[in-house]
């Protein structure tokens, strides 16, 4: 075995005799003996790079499972490539190792397409450390491990051990710290890193992190004032900064202005970044935008008015290369501002016109992802879906509640968040935009019959005994119910709370299975009891926080994530505090990102910690086995929308909790 030292204290290892990696770029590269497909350079479905290794390095020459020049991490090792509908990422095994009581905890991924009888062996420094193949979970505690140990895993399929995974050294402090580089301070303001997202930017099967930089003079839409510029950075897990995008002075800085979407939009195996741009935006190579309508604009012009609002000037949608940050395509942003007064409450000064949400969704019949951007949370609802294919952006559909009389019932339904789920019988996903559901073709599917603006949105199988998915949401309208549980497909209200009685309703609300004593989810808002997800009846005291969630400990209940800490509601497992780290977004108190980015199915959390971001993972050994949540299409696209407006926790398409049904196999393929 040959090992290579990397930044951030990581080590990559690979066998020198694992065979030649595929040649990327055209999908024609050959793998090793057990490869099941072409290299992921373009149009590939994921070959292993030599010897059938699942995520192993090719020839020992590439770092941490990149699979050689242009080759993907692979789906080999005796596991057939999946052929389902939605295009998921071709990930490596995501091996992670952290200290725990009495040894080293090792976690790794179960793919969404792994056979049910797959097992795993864990190796420390090339020596197997488990007595029998691991079948009941995807984690292991190595009692003989040390902070200097290096771990790999090998799948066992049909009783035959397969190739080696990428290698992972131990996170000696129990977390991985990535040094970040703040943009230069401005006149009276400085920068802090804010919301984040992940995607496989370079096609090596490992996630990279995209982070937004916010100036200290950022503003809510309701407040006047000029802001500093907004930036996006990309970092590898080894600590390398890949690029910086400067959105320019004509994109105002604040929570509602710049949702950014990270996903492989064109199926080449490498993620892109889509975000709203304007004259003066510079891509990750430092160049001003030059494609489409940006080719002839005036990049030196400052469109900010005296109050700092930007109510005139061009608006663009740009797709950037995730690998280099270079501009790939730019088009006119839809829907445009039009009359700023038309977006609700006659707020012509710029409050309601510039509130945005965004998400990835699987909308057309190809199974490739689309990018969806919404403008307007209040009186006017708009959504615009885009495909990025063969280097071009094309508008798939656009919805505007002000365009026809029939769309009137979909006005006043927007929220400070958006969600996506497959709520009907076709393979495509639908958009849940606050109090309404939109079909994959952009037509309004259903809407509640009251003003449905709210600050939180939770969509999953909250009531497992009931067919389909449900939506829990609090509402701020003075004549609306304070909260309600509804059917995701029909918008039928299953149960609801008391009316708001002429006052603004609760600002925050959560629904998840936090108490194993009750079936399905529990729900609560910041002025209610803990409520049964099934019927809305009180089942206990409200949890201490109403912001965010995470799966962290060894059981199936979800934990409370608030500020820089994780707390239990069910009393099982321990609490956790990320000392020296800070949450984002003020009272919303959300992390940089929470997602299943490494290890087993439980979630990691990323916090801002001074001039670094730190990734924390559980070290509590679990006795359950669920495929990586990132291979559940609903959960995966939830990671794309998590950074928008008032960040919400991601939910999968199926219920996780005590007595849960067998996890369904996702309808996916990988690129």
Buried (B, 14 or more C-beta within 10 A) or exposed (E): BEBBEBEBBBBBBBBEEBBBBBBBEBBBBBBBEBBBBBBBBBBBBBBBBBBBBBBBBBBBBBBBBBBBBBBBBBBBBBBEBBEBBBBBBBBBBBBBBBBBEEBBBBBBBBBBBBEEEBBBBBBBBEEEBBEEBBEEBBBBBBEEBEBEBBBBBBBBBEEEBBBBBBBBBBBBEBBBBBEBEEBEEBEEBEBBBBBBBBBBBBBBBBBBBBBBBBBBBBBEBEEEEBBBBBBBBBBBBBBEBBBBBBBBBBBBBBBBBBBBBBBBBBBBBBBBBBBBBBBBBBBBBEEBBEBBBBEEBEBEBBBBBEEBBBBEBBBBBBBBBBBBBBBBBBBBBBBEBBEBEBBBEEBBBBBBBBBBBBBBBBBBEBBBBBBBBBBBBBBBBBBBBBBBBEEBBEEBBBBBBBEEEEBEBBBBBBBBBBBBBBBBEEBBBBBBBBBBBBBBBBEBBBBBEBBBBBBBBBBBBBBBEBEEBBBBBBBBBEEBBBBBBBBBBEBEBBBBBEBBEEEEBBBBBBBBBBBBEBBBBBBBBBBBBBBBBBEBEEBBEBBEBBBBBBBBBBBBBBBBBBBBBBBBBBEEBEEBEBEEBBBBBEEBBBBBBBBBBBBBBBBBBBBBBBEBBBBBBBBBBBEBBBBBBBBBBBBBBBBBBBBBBBBBBBBBBBBBBBEBEEBEBBBBBBB
